[in-house]
Amino acid sequence: MKGIFPTGKFKNLQTPFYFYDTELLRETIRTAVAEAAKYNYHIHYAVKANANPQILGIIRESGLGADCVSGGEIQAALNAGFPADKIVFAGVGKADREINLGLDNDIFCFNAESIPELEVINELAESKGKTARVALRINPEVDAHTHHHITTGTKENKFGINLDQLDAVLDTLQSLASVRLIGLHFHIGSQLTEMEPFRMLCSRVNELQQKLADRNIRVEHINFGGGLGIDYDHPDEQLIPDFKEYFELFHTHFPAYPDQQIHFEPGRSIVGQCGSLISKVLYVKEGSVKKFVILDAGFTELIRPALYDAHHEIENLSSEEPGEIYDVVGPICESSDCFAKQIELNKTDRGDLIAIRSAGAYGEIMASQYNCRRLPEAYFSDLL
């Protein structure tokens, strides 16, 4: 869908760069907020998906909170104006300095993942004369059936507290005077396009609520994490994920207690479709059995295909000629620097502009300077 790109304005911009459709971002946020509001659900944007300050500013303006997994992300959220009481700090390996940053700013909650972590949070909070609010990240043993690098909810994963460890954690909490248990947190994986794993998660959390009730424990907050996927194959057909079905499922299958607050942490589903990586063709190389389109962008700008075997739709913005079959690769000195193999593009020549779609999440934020390359710039549809 080449019409969404102001290609005339791209001609004087140095490639590769990220281009963000800010109106699509705002419409996606409006849709998510409206559907969550039907059930009084709370949304914390997962900063790890994209921490561009302009993106964070737009998301903060919408009233969303922030889900952070490092001290740097906490600081980025604070710098963008997110209220500290809407910031959640997750992550399996929180350093003392990061915990102290959260405590000093009185963030809403730490999502704790082990007894040693709870003990450290307690010690640091006690030294400051504070009480830290914590939610236990529970490993619900729900298989999300997604790529093994982004599955997080089974016993084999490093994340969370396993179900058979929960009683020991609850016993330990009774001896920690400077932490207060306020909730349970879950996240079973990313890029889930089927709803069944979420339904299974609801069932497991219902069981856990009963387990806690048997111990006379009732938490104020349940956080279901994120994971809702986007359509990488047909981005123009579903620019905005089906938030209606997503939130409706949780309302149907998870009966919250009166006054219990329900939280979600979407990242990819908020920003994924609004961003594209724009690159220029350096060469079209004809090998013995293949034609290669060699771009000036590589896995230093978008690592998902190399890291996850991820698929992104690729378009030639400069050509209307009949299609030909190419491998689309980057300039990095690694064989894994390949965006796609044997795909059809309009006949491609040196200098053509190429758009790699659905790159708003885990694109710019994961860019590196390997091979001493510069980091990509970012441009926005309402600022060009």
C-alpha positions in Angstrom: 0.0 0.0 0.0 2.4 2.6 -1.3 0.0 5.5 -0.8 0.7 5.6 3.0 4.3 6.7 2.4 5.1 10.3 1.5 7.9 9.2 -0.8 8.5 12.6 -2.2 9.6 13.8 1.2 11.9 10.8 1.6 14.2 11.8 -1.2 16.4 14.1 0.9 16.5 11.9 3.9 19.6 9.7 4.5 18.6 6.0 4.6 18.2 3.7 6.4 15.6 5.4 8.7 12.4 4.5 10.5 9.2 6.2 9.4 6.3 6.3 11.8 2.6 6.9 10.9 1.6 8.9 14.0 -2.1 9.0 13.0 -2.2 5.2 12.9 -0.4 5.1 16.3 -3.0 7.4 17.8 -5.9 5.5 16.2 -4.5 2.2 17.6 -4.2 3.7 21.1 -7.7 5.1 20.9 -9.1 1.7 19.9 -7.2 -0.1 22.7 -8.3 2.4 25.3 -11.9 2.4 24.2 -12.1 -1.4 24.4 -10.3 -1.6 27.7 -12.5 1.1 29.2 -15.6 -1.1 28.7 -14.4 -3.2 31.6 -12.4 -0.6 33.5 -9.2 -2.3 32.6 -5.8 -0.6 33.0 -3.2 -0.5 30.2 0.6 -0.1 30.8 2.5 0.3 27.5 5.5 -2.1 27.3 8.3 0.3 26.8 10.7 -2.4 25.5 8.7 -2.5 22.2 9.8 1.0 21.2 11.2 3.7 23.5 11.6 6.5 20.9 10.9 9.7 22.9 8.3 11.0 20.4 6.5 7.6 20.5 6.5 7.6 24.3 5.2 11.2 24.3 2.2 10.2 22.2 1.5 7.2 24.3 1.8 9.1 27.6 -0.7 11.8 26.3 -3.3 9.0 25.9 -3.2 8.3 29.7 -1.6 4.9 29.5 0.9 3.7 32.1 4.3 2.2 31.4 5.6 -1.4 31.8 9.4 -1.2 32.2 12.0 -4.0 32.4 15.1 -1.9 33.3 16.1 1.1 35.1 16.8 2.8 31.8 13.2 2.2 30.7 12.0 3.6 34.0 14.0 6.7 33.4 12.8 7.0 29.8 9.2 6.7 31.0 9.8 9.4 33.7 11.5 11.6 31.1 8.5 11.2 28.8 6.2 12.4 31.6 4.6 9.1 32.7 3.4 9.4 36.3 5.4 7.2 38.6 2.2 5.8 40.1 1.5 4.3 36.6 4.9 2.6 36.2 5.4 -1.1 36.7 8.9 -2.6 36.9 9.2 -6.2 35.7 12.2 -8.3 34.7 14.0 -11.4 36.0 17.3 -9.6 36.9 16.8 -6.2 38.6 20.0 -4.6 39.7 20.1 -2.8 43.1 20.5 0.6 41.4 17.4 -0.1 39.3 15.4 -1.2 42.3 16.6 2.0 44.1 15.5 4.1 41.2 12.0 2.6 41.4 11.9 3.1 45.2 13.2 6.7 45.1 10.4 7.5 42.6 7.7 5.6 44.4 6.7 3.6 41.3 3.4 1.8 41.4 4.7 -1.8 41.6 7.6 -4.2 41.3 6.7 -7.5 39.5 8.9 -9.8 41.5 10.1 -13.2 40.1 11.9 -15.0 42.9 12.5 -15.2 46.7 16.1 -13.8 46.4 14.6 -10.8 44.5 11.9 -10.2 47.1 14.6 -10.3 49.8 16.7 -7.7 48.0 13.7 -5.4 47.4 12.8 -5.7 51.1 16.3 -4.9 52.2 16.6 -1.9 50.0 13.2 -0.6 50.9 13.9 -1.1 54.6 17.1 1.0 54.3 15.0 3.9 52.9 12.2 3.5 55.4 9.8 2.6 52.6 7.4 -0.2 51.8 7.6 -1.5 48.3 4.5 -2.7 46.5 5.0 -6.0 44.8 3.2 -8.4 42.5 4.3 -11.9 42.1 5.1 -12.9 38.6 3.7 -16.4 38.3 4.7 -18.9 35.7 1.3 -20.3 34.8 2.6 -23.2 32.8 0.6 -22.2 29.7 2.2 -22.9 26.4 1.7 -20.0 24.1 2.6 -21.9 21.0 4.8 -19.1 19.7 8.5 -18.9 18.7 10.6 -20.5 21.4 12.6 -17.3 21.8 9.5 -15.4 22.9 7.7 -18.0 24.9 7.8 -17.1 28.6 5.1 -19.1 30.5 6.5 -22.6 30.8 8.7 -24.3 33.5 11.7 -24.2 31.2 11.7 -20.5 30.9 13.8 -18.2 33.2 10.8 -16.0 34.0 8.5 -16.1 36.9 7.8 -18.2 39.9 6.8 -21.8 39.2 3.4 -23.0 40.6 5.1 -25.6 42.8 7.1 -22.8 44.4 4.3 -20.4 45.2 3.6 -21.6 48.8 7.2 -21.1 49.7 7.2 -17.6 48.3 4.0 -16.8 50.2 5.5 -18.1 53.4 8.6 -16.0 52.8 6.6 -12.8 52.3 5.2 -13.1 55.8 8.7 -12.4 57.1 9.4 -9.4 54.9 8.2 -6.3 56.6 9.1 -3.8 53.9 7.3 -5.3 51.0 3.5 -5.4 50.5 1.9 -8.0 48.2 -0.7 -6.2 46.0 -1.1 -8.5 43.1 -0.2 -11.3 40.7 1.5 -10.8 37.3 1.5 -13.1 34.3 3.0 -13.0 30.8 2.9 -16.2 28.7 4.7 -15.0 25.5 4.6 -12.6 22.6 3.1 -12.4 19.1 0.0 -14.5 20.0 -2.5 -14.5 17.2 -4.8 -17.1 18.6 -7.0 -16.5 21.6 -6.9 -20.0 23.1 -3.7 -19.5 25.2 -5.3 -16.4 26.8 -8.4 -18.4 27.6 -6.2 -21.1 29.2 -4.4 -18.3 31.2 -7.7 -17.1 32.6 -8.5 -20.6 33.7 -5.2 -21.0 35.5 -5.5 -17.6 37.2 -9.0 -18.5 38.4 -7.4 -21.6 40.0 -4.7 -19.5 41.6 -7.2 -17.0 43.0 -8.9 -19.9 44.8 -5.5 -21.2 46.0 -4.8 -17.8 47.5 -8.3 -17.6 49.0 -7.6 -20.9 50.8 -4.7 -19.1 52.5 -7.0 -16.0 53.3 -5.1 -13.9 50.7 -6.9 -11.6 48.4 -4.9 -9.4 46.0 -6.0 -6.0 44.7 -4.5 -6.3 41.3 -4.2 -9.0 38.5 -1.8 -8.2 35.7 -2.2 -10.4 32.6 0.8 -9.0 30.8 0.8 -8.6 27.0 1.4 -10.9 24.1 -1.3 -9.9 21.6 0.2 -10.2 18.1 -0.1 -8.2 14.9 -0.6 -9.3 11.3 2.9 -9.3 9.7 1.7 -11.1 6.6 -1.1 -8.6 5.7 -0.4 -5.4 7.5 -2.8 -3.3 5.4 -5.7 -5.7 6.0 -5.4 -5.5 9.8 -3.6 -2.3 10.7 -5.2 -2.4 14.2 -5.3 -5.6 16.2 -8.6 -7.0 17.4 -8.6 -5.4 20.9 -12.4 -5.9 21.1 -12.0 -9.7 21.0 -9.0 -9.6 23.2 -10.4 -7.7 26.2 -13.8 -9.3 25.8 -12.2 -12.7 26.2 -10.7 -11.8 29.6 -14.0 -10.2 30.7 -15.8 -13.4 29.8 -13.4 -16.0 31.3 -12.0 -14.1 34.3 -14.5 -13.0 36.8 -12.6 -10.4 38.9 -13.4 -9.9 42.5 -15.3 -6.7 43.3 -12.9 -3.8 43.4 -10.1 -5.9 41.9 -8.1 -4.0 39.3 -7.1 -5.7 36.1 -4.0 -4.7 34.1 -2.5 -5.4 30.7 0.9 -4.6 29.2 0.6 -4.4 25.4 3.6 -3.3 23.4 3.8 -4.7 19.9 0.1 -4.5 19.4 0.2 -0.7 20.1 3.2 0.3 18.0 4.0 -2.6 15.6 2.1 -1.5 12.5 2.8 2.2 12.7 6.5 1.8 11.9 8.4 0.9 8.7 12.1 0.7 8.0 12.9 2.6 4.9 16.1 1.6 3.0 17.7 2.2 -0.3 18.9 -0.4 -2.8 22.7 -0.3 -3.1 23.0 -3.0 -5.7 21.1 -5.7 -7.5 23.5 -8.6 -7.7 22.8 -11.5 -10.1 24.3 -14.7 -8.8 24.4 -18.1 -10.6 21.0 -19.2 -9.2 19.5 -16.1 -7.4 19.1 -12.4 -7.7 20.0 -10.4 -4.6 18.6 -7.0 -3.7 21.3 -5.5 -1.4 20.0 -2.8 0.9 21.8 -0.2 2.9 19.8 -1.5 5.9 20.9 -4.7 7.7 20.2 -6.6 10.9 21.8 -3.6 12.7 18.6 -1.7 11.9 16.1 -4.6 12.1 17.3 -7.8 13.8 14.0 -9.7 14.0 14.5 -11.7 10.7 18.0 -12.8 11.8 17.0 -13.4 15.4 13.6 -15.0 15.1 13.3 -16.0 11.4 10.6 -13.3 11.4 8.6 -12.3 8.4 8.1 -8.7 7.3 6.3 -7.6 4.2 8.7 -5.8 1.9 7.6 -3.3 -0.8 9.5 -1.4 -3.5 8.2 2.2 -3.2 9.9 3.3 -6.4 8.9 0.7 -9.0 5.6 -0.1 -10.7 7.3 -2.6 -13.1 6.3 -6.3 -13.2 7.5 -8.4 -10.3 10.7 -10.5 -10.1 12.0 -12.9 -7.5 14.8 -11.8 -5.2 16.6 -12.5 -1.9 16.6 -9.2 0.0 19.7 -8.9 2.1 21.7 -6.3 4.0 25.4 -5.2 3.9 26.5 -6.7 7.3 29.4 -9.1 7.1 27.2 -12.0 8.4 25.4 -14.7 6.4 22.3 -14.2 8.7 21.9 -10.6 7.4 18.9 -11.5 5.3 15.5 -10.0 5.4 13.7 -12.4 3.0 14.4 -15.2 0.5 12.8 -15.7 -2.8 10.1 -13.1 -2.6 8.5 -11.1 -5.3 9.2 -7.4 -5.7 8.4 -5.0 -8.5 11.5 -5.0 -10.7 14.2 -3.4 -8.6 17.1 -1.2 -9.5 19.9 0.6 -7.7 18.6 3.6 -5.8 15.0 2.3 -5.3 13.4 3.0 -1.9 12.3 -0.2 -0.1 9.9 -0.3 2.9 10.1 -3.1 5.4 6.7 -3.1 7.0 5.4 -3.7 10.6 8.7 -2.7 12.1 7.4 -0.3 14.8 8.0 -2.9 17.5 11.4 -4.4 18.3 13.0 -2.5 15.4 14.5 0.8 16.2 14.8 -0.1 19.9 17.0 -3.2 19.1 19.2 -1.4 16.6 23.0 -1.8 17.1 26.2 -0.3 15.9 27.8 -3.6 14.9 30.3 -3.0 12.0 30.6 0.6 13.5 27.4 1.5 11.7 25.4 4.6 12.8 22.1 4.2 14.5 19.1 4.9 12.3 17.2 8.2 12.5 13.4 8.3 13.0 10.9 10.5 11.2 7.2 11.0 11.8 4.3 11.5 9.4 3.1 14.7 11.2 6.5 16.3 11.4 7.9 15.8 7.8 
